[in-house]
């Protein structure tokens, strides 16, 4: 095998120009594949972090409460006991938070819009504090200054609200201004409450337009709910890879504790109102979902991006395959006598195939390794230089102002392995043809 | 003496479109172990075809070729390749060395194909045979750094390194000047004298044939009994 690798390597080096060009093409495809996968992973990570902070836990222990069989409210009663149960019995737990959920109209002096109302206990919101950045006044107010006004911790105070920049712009409000929240109740009336703007955060992608943040107690006040009621217990894990395992564990745990569980439904809670409303039961049922259920559109977005990457890389790989086959055809033609000689002195067909496959594999591995190194350097440069995403639409999509490329070691190994394998497989047919050459024909080949 | 190669009424025809071209026409021949045999004749007389048939790189259209007791017509392609590897050595007119390997690696190559020779043993045998052909100083040189005569010496070393029973040489001096050609034939004869290896070489150069124990002259694909040493009668085994 060592001799074959030596022959393969030496033959590659002997035709430097031809193989260099092909090697560069393979390296470029590798670099592109790894960079695109890294970009996808970077976006996914950013979106996941933002989305799981803004609107979902890794796992959500939520549910519906029905006073009558025809109405459904997204509430969990007796949540303190349930949260204690979850906190004490969940493996891989990082932390839990409790959030009220509501829906209503946010009204300023000049305009209004509908938005989700997220109730928070700001002291327990580790993730929210990490992800949100308060915006300077100039971001949301014409003629504003660089001053960052307000404080997230002020959400401890009752009847306060935190908005995002786009919301503040639309409402034309600043920190300290008053807003009115009007929320319809299950009884068919709308309750209103005045709240004071205590913080305005930078937008976190398109999801930041969907909801405002107020203290949990403010949501309870609007809906006139008791202290022991919440919207969802959001569970955050120290290892998200254990999601499925922990979710199954929680389902068993909650059921064992005597709670009624809803059937698994991989949809966000707000899409279940109609179905739950039509079901013939009253009282409390617990619904356990994960972040993918609650923000499934994100998985779809990421999958679409990955699919596009796959299609693009597939096209490039086909071009590389054509290049490899063409190069090997030339090599076989040039080395027909050599093949004949080897066969004459006792090399079996398999060895001839192996020799050409190795040649492709050596070229493939060397090129993909260089391509992978280039991709890592590209990723490092992009991440350290903070490349700003030029399109606002793309910023909304990525939930970030700057590009972030996350090149995982397994992505590098996968890409190098895949492209080396593909390059080698492209050589299968030429190698087979080379092995099939009759020694007598090959020895006397002229050309 | 025992015949190591026998040919019995061997015919080889090539088909060029609808035309059948006979290259060898009913050759019957026995070659003894240790012979230094020359197959002579003009271009197109069938020398190379005959060598290819004996060397198992081609098969006869009719007749029987037996090499070291094995009827080559009954062997599979894999078995023929094994036979070539274990029993035969080849020396080509154009040397046919592997250009990207140096002298040592070229000579070592058949031993690697054998698969069961240790690295130490390979090194010992390769260095010994390279010394015998007088190329120890060029052991790390590539073929393109050697003269024609030196390349043919490498080819001889490669053919002999596995201790084959038969070495086939197709016009080994054709691409060499007469002095170098002479030296190559002398080297082959020297190897033949010192080892029990049968050498069968083709040539159209009358000066080269004088070293042969026996000369088989071919003309139009047949043995020309009138102008050469007649073929030995075929030993028919029971």
Boltz contact constraints between the chains, C-beta under 6 A:
constraints:
  - contact:
      token1: [A, 3]
      token2: [B, 112]
      max_distance: 6.0
  - contact:
      token1: [A, 7]
      token2: [B, 100]
      max_distance: 6.0
  - contact:
      token1: [A, 10]
      token2: [B, 100]
      max_distance: 6.0
  - contact:
      token1: [A, 11]
      token2: [B, 100]
      max_distance: 6.0
  - contact:
      token1: [A, 14]
      token2: [B, 100]
      max_distance: 6.0
  - contact:
      token1: [A, 338]
      token2: [B, 98]
      max_distance: 6.0
  - contact:
      token1: [A, 341]
      token2: [B, 96]
      max_distance: 6.0
  - contact:
      token1: [A, 344]
      token2: [B, 57]
      max_distance: 6.0
  - contact:
      token1: [A, 344]
      token2: [B, 90]
      max_distance: 6.0
  - contact:
      token1: [A, 345]
      token2: [B, 90]
      max_distance: 6.0
  - contact:
      token1: [A, 345]
      token2: [B, 110]
      max_distance: 6.0
  - contact:
      token1: [A, 346]
      token2: [B, 81]
      max_distance: 6.0
  - contact:
      token1: [A, 346]
      token2: [B, 84]
      max_distance: 6.0
  - contact:
      token1: [A, 346]
      token2: [B, 85]
      max_distance: 6.0
  - contact:
      token1: [A, 346]
      token2: [B, 113]
      max_distance: 6.0
  - contact:
      token1: [A, 347]
      token2: [B, 113]
      max_distance: 6.0
  - contact:
      token1: [A, 348]
      token2: [B, 81]
      max_distance: 6.0
  - contact:
      token1: [A, 439]
      token2: [B, 57]
      max_distance: 6.0
  - contact:
      token1: [A, 440]
      token2: [B, 52]
      max_distance: 6.0
  - contact:
      token1: [A, 440]
      token2: [B, 57]
      max_distance: 6.0
  - contact:
      token1: [A, 440]
      token2: [B, 58]
      max_distance: 6.0
